[in-house]
Amino acid sequence: MLFAALSNALYEIICYRYQLWQMEPNGLPVAMIPMLLLILIGMPLSTWVYLSNYPTQTGFFKQGSYIAFFTLIFVLLELISVQLGSITYHNGWNLCWSFVFDLIMFIMLRVHHRHPLVGLVFSVIYTGLLLILFDVSFDKMK
């Protein structure tokens, strides 16, 4: 749960001046409120639900279906949020990228849960790849 929350918080820090997606205040005084709710409540709770119900004793197909199910839930929630104006996309990001991101995120959460160091290494590599793909250079970071 901490891994998911810290990963989301790191995105907010690294991409503060060069957002790929952004939580909008949508009637709240500041955008920090929905962002903090996601980091402190949404990500830890969804990670707990995901990992506590993960089908460990079943085959690859059932596990893949479980990952796909959670990915689709996240993409559907994001689609609704985009249509309501709660999330906006910037600098080349879109719902398709979010789908890929969510899929890899759920795989990485499971890998990190079973093998923390391996999950951390793969997550750093994946983050580096995203930084390169979306041209998030040091001068664009806070």
N, C-alpha and C positions, 0 to 999 in steps of 0.2 A: 504494500500500500504506500509505503514511504517512497519507494522507487518511482511509482507512477506520479505521485504528487510532486516530488522533486524534479522529475523530468519535465513536467508541465511548467513548473516555476522557472526552470532554467531556460525554457523557450521564451518565456515572458521577459527574462532578463537579457538574454542574448539578442533577441529580435525586437527589443523595445523600440528602436528607431527605424526598423525595417521589418514591419509585420508581414507575415504571410497570410494569417487569418487574425481576426481581431474580435474580441467580445465587445459589443456595443452596450452603452448604458440602458438604452431602450426604456426611458422613463425614470431610471434611477439617477441619483445625483452625479455619480461617476462610474466609469467602466471598471474600476477596481473592484467594485462589489461583486458583479457576476464572475469576474476572474478569480477572486479569492474563494468564492463559493465553490467553483469548479476545482480549484487546487486543494482546498482544505476539506471539502465534503464529497463532491462529485467523483473525483478520481479515486480517492481511498475507498469509498463505498462500492463503486462499480468494480474495482480491482478485487475487493474482498468477495463480492458475489461471484465474480468470474472464477477466481482461483478456488474458492471453497466448494464449488460445484463442478469443477473440471473433471471430466470422465477419465480418471487415471487407469482404471483396470480394463479399458475397452480398446478396440483397435484404432488404427490410424484414421479410418473413415469417420468414426464417431467423434474422435477428437477434432478432426478437420471441420466436421459439421458444426461442432460446438463453437469453434473459433469463428467460423463463417456467420453463425447466428449472432454472436456478440458484435461482430463487425457490422453486420447489417442493421442492428439496433442503433449503434452509434452513428452510422451514416444517415439513417432515417431521422434520428433526433437532430443531427446537424442540418439536414435538408429543411426540416421544420423551422429550426432556428434561423437559417438563412432567409427563408420566406417571410419570417416575422421581423426581420431586421436585427436580430440579436447577434448575428455573426456576419462579418463582411470579409471578403477575400481581397488580397492584394498581391502585387508582385508575382503574378503567374500562378498563384495557388487557386485551386478549384475543388469541387466536390469529388472529382475523380482522384486527385492527389490525396484527399482526405480518406477515401476508401482504401487506397494503398497504404497510407500511413496507419490507419486503424488496424488493418490486417496484420501488418508487421508489428505494431504495438502489442497486439494480443499474443502474438507468437513470442515476442521478447519478454512479456510479463511472465509467461509460463517458463521460458528458458531461465530467466532470472530467478524465479521462485525455486526451481530445481537446482540450478547451478549459478549462483549469484555472480561469480567472477566472469564466467563465460557470457552471461546475459549482459553484464556491464561492458565487456569488450565489444560485443556485437552492436550494442546500442551506441557506443562511441563511434564505431565505424559507420553505422547507419546515419548518425547525426552529421558526421563529416561529409558523407555523400550528399545529404540534403543541403548542407551549407554550400557545397560546390554547385549543385544543380540550380539552386535559387540565388546564387551569387550573393550570399550573405558574407561579405568580406569584413575584416576587422574594422575598417573605417565606418561600416554601417552599424556596428555594435555599440552598445552604450559603454 
